[in-house]
Amino acid sequence: MATLPQEAQDALRRLLRQYGAADADTCEFQPVSGGASGRSIARCGGVLGIHWTAARADNNSFLPAAHGLAAAGMRVPAVLAEADLGNGCGACLVQDLGMLDLLSTKHAPRAKRIDAYEKTMRTLAPLYRLEPGWELQPPFDHALYRWEQGYFAEHLLARHLGLDAAAFMAQEAPDSMARWLAELPRVPVHRDCQSQNIMLHGGNAWLIDFQGMRRGRWEYDLASLLYDPYMELADDERDELLQLWLSISGQEWQADVFHACAMQRLMQALGAYGNIGYNQNNSWYLDMIPPGMSALRHAALHTPAGTPAHACAQCILSFIGH
């Protein structure tokens, strides 16, 4: 892991002194994240330090979301100290929830993994009933859904597969699905609800990296969990978890909406894998492309016929194959 940038170290040491950490001036930073998207995260003095720049519009949404979610009783790390560094930059210290995330259960016995997912779902379910009193990121609308599709077309279809991105974006079906999804009712969603953003701590599941919260469909978060390429769930386990979610959440099931959201999420994820993999020379993300493609094919092949989502599924399959 790369060394924490000096500006991040300086800002976090100031906060450690403010927090009263005895080793504020001598502790060694143990980077957790090397600064992707303008965020640097490190363990230091028994807490997690987070430093961010204005590289992404959602970076400054972390603190309002952390305070708002905590006030609503959601399981998120407690904010211990914070500083506005100006020019869209900031830093904070938060509770360290440890090293175990949902991804750590990938190769665990199935019963243990199901238990971790159940805890995750019980943590998530109240999120979709919240009425946030803080400003969220712009909602999922037609433009955002189309941006995700374009991200996929540029970085996966064109860069990775050598296909015509413009030809995909010119198809009517993806645009029609984006318009249809954008017209559906919205609730607050996490936006990046994958296995690395769910921490297992103290017998419960906790949410992290929620700075991208916005209004959208809860099915998008659920698809992020059940079609997570990092986890590579088997079909029968995904089905079991879906039934578990419906029993916990009480949400009304709409298969066409779920599969539309799954395809959207996987297009966004595959676009990110291609972008980070090639443009940031990170081969780990390139390794995630095959399971991501497999998940996208599965979601497309299981999309109910006769819906806007089905037409988009057929379009996707015509480009990436069955």
Residue, then its C-alpha position, 0 to 999 in steps of 0.5 A: m500500500a502506498t504511503l499516506p500523502q504528506e498533506a493527509q498525514d499532517a491534517l490527521r495528526r492535527l486531529l489526533r492531537q485535538y482528539g487527545a491521542a497520546d501518540a498523535d505525534t509518533c504513531e505510524f499511519q497504516p494506510v487502508s486506502g491509498g487515495a483513490s478518488g481523492r480519499s486517503i484512509a489510514r489506521c492511526g492512534g486506535v482510530l481511522g483517519i480519513h482525508w479527502t480532496a475535492a477530486r470527487a463531488d461526493n467526498n464532502s457528503f461523508l460527514p453530513a451522512a455520517h452524522g445524519l445516519a447515526a442520529a437516525g440510529m443506523r449502524v455507521p462508524a462514530v465521528l470522533a473529530e473533524a476539520d474543514l480544510g477549505n477548498g472542498c478538502g477535509a479530514c476526520l477521525v472515525q471509530d475503527l470497526g476492525m478488519l472484517d468485512l462481508l467479503s471476508t466471509k466469501h470462503a467461510p462455511r455457507a451458514k456463516r456467510i448467510d448469517a453475515y448477509e442476514k445481519t447486513m440486511r437487518t442493518l440496511a432495511p431501515l435505510y429505505r424508510l428514512e427521510p434524511g434531513w441532510e443534503l444527499q447527492p443528486p438522485f438517480d434520474h435518467a441522466l445518471y442511469r445513462w451516465e452509468q451506461g456510458y461508463f460501461a460502454e466506454h471502459l468495458l465495451a470499448r476499452h476492454l472488449g474493443l467494441d463500438a461504445a457509440a453503437f451501444m449508446a445509440q440503441e433505444a433499449p438502454d435509454s428506454m430502460a433508463r427513462w422507465l427506472a427514472e420514473l419510479p418512486r425513490v428512497p434513500v439508497h447507499r449507492d455502493c452497497q458491496s461486500q467491502n462496504i459492509m463491516l462486521h463488528g460486535g455481532n452486527a453489520w455496519l455501513i461505511d463509504f456512504q458518501g454517495m447516498r442519494r435517492g433511488r431504488w432499494e433494488y439497486d442496493l440489493a442487486s449490489l449485494l446479491y450480484d456482487p462480483y467480489m463474492e461470486l454467489a451461487d444461484d441457489e445462495r442468491d435465491e435463498l438470500l433474496q427470500l431472506w431479504l423479502s422476509i426481513s424488509g417486507q418490500e414488495w417484489q418486482a422482478d423486472v425492477f430488480h433485474a433492471c437495477a442489477m444490470q445498471r449496477l453491474m454496468q457501473a461496476l464493470g465500467a469502474y473495473g475497466n477505468i481503474g484497471y487500465n487508467q490506474n494500472n490496477s490489475w486487481y480490478l481487471d481480474m474482477i471483469p470476468p466475474g462481473m461479466s458473468a453476473l451481468r449475463h446472469a442478470a440479463l438472462h433472467t430478466p422477465a420478458g415483455t418489459p423495458a428491462h428485457a429489451c435492454a437485457q437483449c441489447i446487452l447480450s447482443f454486445i457481450g454474448h450469452 
